[in-house]
Amino acid sequence: MLEIEYEFGDRDLVHYNELQIDQSEDLQKKLKRNRLVFPGILALFGLFLWNYYDDFRTALYIVTISVCWAIVIPQIIILSFRKQILKSYTEEEKKAMFGHYTLRIDPTALAEKSPSGKNKMPWKTILRIEHIRDYVHIVLENGAALVIPIEKVSSGDIKAFTKQVKKMIDLYG
């Protein structure tokens, strides 16, 4: 049957969690607030100073700060989130997660050989397969996903593999 081998690392874990951020309405609201609301209020205050007091220099400083805030602070929030993701796992969990993976399509299950051991996932437990950016995600019914970085596939044909996985999901799903 079809088989692929790939390496999974910390950058790939961060990618998957960033996708979760993109889908989280609460976090998107916070980022929007830091991008628009507070800098907008500062910019309006600066324009008020300029119009009402003819204080061009202070208004320019405040508007500059608001623009910098709108650009820099969301990036700092995202960098902080990336660091928190990696800190949330123990060294033992990282050893079991990062490393060389082999996925094989069997007639009854998707067989996985990973740093944590061997595992078989029956086809009925696999919900879908998605291609997002430079990754393939095999989404399982328990909410987890196998994240396959396309650029790190060292052996096997990823396109043929994903087509066959889709067929097996359709067949058993």
C-alpha positions, 0 to 999 in steps of 0.5 A, spaced: 500 500 500 501 507 499 506 509 504 510 516 506 515 518 511 516 525 513 519 529 519 515 533 524 518 539 528 516 544 533 515 549 527 509 544 524 506 544 531 506 552 531 503 552 524 497 547 527 496 552 533 496 558 529 490 555 524 486 554 531 487 562 532 485 564 525 479 560 527 478 562 534 473 568 534 475 570 541 482 571 539 480 574 533 476 580 536 482 581 541 487 582 535 482 586 531 481 591 538 489 591 538 489 593 531 484 598 530 480 600 536 486 603 541 490 606 535 484 609 532 482 612 539 489 615 539 489 617 532 483 621 533 486 624 540 492 626 536 487 629 530 483 633 536 490 636 539 492 638 532 485 641 530 483 644 537 490 646 540 494 647 533 499 643 536 502 639 530 508 636 533 504 632 539 499 630 534 504 627 529 507 623 535 501 621 537 498 619 530 505 615 529 505 611 536 498 609 534 500 607 527 506 603 530 501 600 535 497 597 530 502 594 526 507 592 532 503 590 538 499 584 534 505 581 532 508 581 539 501 577 541 502 572 535 510 571 537 508 570 545 503 565 543 508 561 539 512 561 545 506 559 549 505 553 545 512 550 545 512 551 553 505 548 554 509 541 552 514 537 557 520 535 554 517 528 554 511 530 550 516 533 545 520 527 544 514 523 543 511 528 538 517 531 534 521 526 529 520 521 524 513 519 522 511 513 517 504 513 515 501 507 511 495 506 508 492 499 510 485 496 507 482 497 514 486 503 517 491 508 517 497 505 520 502 510 523 509 509 526 512 515 530 517 517 535 511 515 540 510 508 537 505 505 533 498 506 532 492 504 527 487 509 526 480 505 523 478 509 517 471 511 520 475 515 525 478 519 520 473 525 518 477 528 512 483 530 509 485 538 508 490 541 504 492 548 508 498 552 506 504 547 505 501 542 510 496 536 509 491 535 515 488 528 516 483 530 521 480 525 526 474 525 530 477 526 537 479 533 535 486 531 533 489 532 527 495 529 523 499 534 520 504 533 514 509 538 512 509 537 505 516 540 504 519 535 509 516 529 506 522 524 505 519 518 501 513 517 498 508 521 493 504 525 497 499 527 492 498 519 491 497 518 498 492 524 499 488 521 493 488 514 496 486 517 503 480 521 500 478 515 497 478 510 503 475 516 507 469 516 502 469 508 502 469 507 510 466 514 512 
